[in-house]
Amino acid sequence: MADDASGCTNLKRLLPFAKKAFDMYQKHQAKKAGDGGDGGTRGGDGLMGMVGGLAGAAGVAPPKWMSTNIGGIGTDADKQLRKNAAASEEAFVGAGAAPGLEVWRVEALKPVRQPPFPAHASFYAGDSYILLHTRRKADNPAALEWDLFFLLGSESSQDEKGAAAIFVVNLDDLLNTKPVQHREVQGAESDLFLNLFGGSIVYMDGGVASGFKSATPEAYAPRLLRVKGANADTVRVSQVPMAAASLNAGDVFLLDAGAELVLYCGSASNPLEQRRGAEVLTALKDERKATGVRVDGEAELADCAPFWAAVAGGVAAPVAPALTDEVDAAAAAAAVAAAGPPKLFKLSDESGSVLITQAAEGGPLLPADAVTPADVWVVTRGGELYVAVGAAASTAERLFVVNRVEAIAEAVGLPAGARVTFFSRDADRGLWNTFFE
């Protein structure tokens, strides 16, 4: 054991020299390519030989990922993200030190701490976010525990999603890999995430990359929000086009014109949608000291001049009939049923490539002795994905798992947008343990 520790220490001492050598090597290869030389396969062999030699001098094996095809590692984009990850430590200073919710938005591929939400949670479809929820343990109030979320807006760029994944791993490291991590996708958020905000989440168009600037109510670009959902777990608030064609009698809509608000409750909307709409209306009124009215049904809406002035140029238009929520609910139930019993997959790169293989399939539970600590393990249950990182997994492997989770989901037969929970090396694995006998 002592020899292993000494070898790791020696390798760490060599890493700065390895980086310098790697940079020099890349410049050399670029020059060779410019001169018509071969910067291809032999370059890879030379680099591997150099890293292997450094590791051999330290008396340890080279990192496993150096001989694999883990996508993106070693590229210019990957190096920039890792540089940003190192710089992100300043943005995370003090994170998780006290109970509460902290939020960062990825801006120019860097995490930027956000002020507390004034009344309700507002996110932009074009952005990615990191959220850290710190609370006291129920059985030991003197100790803390954490849930770490990264929320990916539906229009967020791949670069922003990749950066968010790397920042999550970095923040997880700063908290000694104790948080349980959750990947959240707009429109398919977990109950755990929604409960942070009492279910009142608003998604708006645009994002930091689109040049969004906070506006005062007097100089506010009007927007139309739709409140829709068949039950408490599926009610969502999202922005829709400012047009009469966006309306239907089965949902609730909120015209947000900054200083003036109009809540329209469709005649066939359900009580949950109406309540959520009223909550958002009240929150916006309190936040901006704005005026707001509620209209019920299509007849009252037809007489609401302020609404139609913003939505249809002052001309009232017919409202489409209700859309059925039951169709979405039935499809979701069918997807869960089709997922079948829980399955266990092993993700390993020992062969030289990242391979995902099925290791077990359970009735209600999986065999307890199927998991070893050296690899990454994936459980699928009820259409959701649960990932446990082995104690011996490297940082590179952890980054790969978090950043390539869509590919992993598809490889195990789930949609790319499936809900994902990650258990780091020292995270509380109470939920994970319930999957096994």
Buried (B, 14 or more C-beta within 10 A) or exposed (E): EEEEEEBEEBBEEBEEEBEEBBEEBBEBBEEBEEEEEEBEEEBEEEBEEBBBBBBEEBEBEBBBBBBBEBEBBBEEEBBEBBEBBEEBBEBBEEBBEEEEBBBBBBBEBBBBBBEEBEBBBBBBBBBBBBBBBBEEEEEEEEEBBBBBBBBBBEBBBEBBBBBBBBBBBBBBBBBEBBBBBBBBBBEBBBEBBBEBBEBBBBBBBBBBBEEBEEEEBEEBEEBBBBBBBBEEBBBBBBBBEBEBEBBBBBBBBBBBBBBBBBBBBBBBBBEBBBBBBBBBBBBBBEBBEBEBBBBBBBEBBBEBEBBBBBBBEEEBBEBBEBBEBEEBBEEBEEBEEEBBEBBBBBBBBEEEEBBBEEBBEBEEEBEEEBBEEEBBBBBBBEBBBBBBBBEEBBBBBBBBBBBBBBEBBEBBBBEEBBBBBBBBBBBBBEEBEEBBE
